[in-house]
Amino acid sequence: MYCKNCGRIVDDTSSYCNNCGARIDNKPNADVSEDNSNLGFAILGFFIPIVGLILFLIYEEKKPKRAKSAVKGALIGFITEIVLAIILVILSVVFAASLFNNISNDIESNIPAIGDVFREETTDKILEKDVDVSFGEFKVTNNGYYSETSLDITVKNKAEEQCTYYITIEAVDANGARIDTDMIYADRLGAGQEIYLKAFEYVDQEKLNQFKNATFKVLEINKYDY
């Protein structure tokens, strides 16, 4: 053992230094002897990492082993919380995606397929068995400012159920060249029911002469069943 005052070697049983006469403290340091790893600190740090960090700062110099136990527990607890949070986020995303998919499937199952709404039938086939479209006279009336135009059209539902028809009308000249197109809408016609509609009510004044000699025909029909 060495004297803390002069550094000379002294006997372990001596109470005073033989060289300088300084008192020799033979008693062990209570704080050092009691410093060891502490499970309680580790557990506390694991469950409450911020407390483990505080304990580490408090006991770092006095009882470093206990301080290390607290900070190790805090570190493990912090990492565990991060891992659990990531797992929770992943599970939430998976659950939300599954829920959205189920909702989408339910919605899709309650909406008629496109093939049931707008049946993929040719216009000629629809005209043959489902609807009659007849054209009246193309009229031109001059109101003193400009010429008002209209083409009378009659649409009759030949189907046995209620239907709606979207009909595109084409005006062509003597050579078959298209002059213009227009669309009419026959809404919810009952079986055998007919409706009177008008098309080409807004015609370019420069095309009036062409329209007067035009031929009108059905270009396309979309059918909607109820």
C-alpha positions, 0 to 999 in steps of 0.5 A, spaced: 500 500 500 502 507 498 501 513 502 497 518 498 501 524 501 508 522 499 507 516 495 512 511 499 510 504 501 507 503 507 505 497 511 497 494 510 496 494 517 499 501 519 495 507 520 500 512 519 505 513 514 512 512 517 515 517 512 511 523 512 506 521 518 500 522 514 494 518 516 492 512 512 485 510 511 485 502 511 477 502 510 474 500 503 470 505 499 463 503 501 461 506 494 466 502 490 465 495 494 457 496 493 458 497 486 455 492 481 451 490 476 443 491 478 438 487 475 433 492 478 436 498 474 436 494 467 429 492 468 427 499 469 431 502 464 428 496 459 421 498 460 422 506 461 428 508 457 428 515 459 429 513 466 435 508 465 438 514 461 437 519 467 440 513 472 446 512 468 447 520 468 446 520 476 450 514 477 456 514 472 461 516 476 459 514 483 457 507 481 459 505 474 457 498 474 450 500 476 450 506 471 451 501 465 446 496 467 441 502 467 443 504 460 444 497 457 437 496 459 434 503 456 438 501 450 435 494 449 428 497 451 429 503 446 431 498 440 425 493 442 420 499 442 422 501 435 422 494 432 415 493 435 413 500 432 415 497 426 411 491 426 405 495 428 406 499 422 407 493 418 401 490 421 396 496 420 398 497 413 397 489 411 390 490 415 388 496 412 390 493 405 386 487 406 380 491 409 380 496 402 381 490 398 374 487 401 371 493 401 373 494 393 370 486 392 364 488 396 363 494 391 365 490 385 360 485 387 354 490 387 356 493 381 353 490 374 359 488 369 360 493 364 358 487 359 351 487 363 350 495 362 353 497 356 352 490 352 357 489 347 352 488 341 353 491 334 349 497 332 346 493 327 344 487 332 341 492 337 337 496 331 334 489 329 332 486 335 331 492 340 330 499 338 327 502 332 330 509 330 326 513 324 328 520 321 323 525 320 324 531 315 330 536 317 327 543 318 330 549 317 327 556 319 329 563 319 328 567 325 330 573 321 337 573 325 339 566 323 337 559 321 334 554 326 335 547 324 332 540 327 332 533 325 325 529 328 327 523 330 323 517 333 326 512 338 321 506 339 324 500 344 322 493 342 325 490 347 321 486 353 324 490 358 326 498 360 332 500 356 336 507 355 339 508 349 345 513 347 344 514 339 349 517 335 346 520 328 351 521 322 349 526 317 353 524 310 353 527 303 351 524 296 358 521 296 358 518 303 362 523 306 361 525 313 358 532 314 357 532 322 354 527 328 350 528 333 348 524 339 341 523 342 339 520 349 332 516 350 332 515 357 328 509 360 324 507 355 319 502 357 317 495 353 314 498 346 314 505 348 317 510 344 319 517 344 320 523 339 327 527 339 331 532 335 338 532 333 342 537 329 339 543 332 345 547 332 348 547 325 354 551 322 350 556 317 356 554 312 353 547 312 346 548 311 346 547 304 349 540 305 344 538 311 338 540 306 341 534 301 344 530 307 342 522 308 341 521 316 343 514 319 345 511 326 352 511 327 352 507 333 348 505 339 349 503 346 344 500 350 343 500 358 338 495 361 335 496 367 
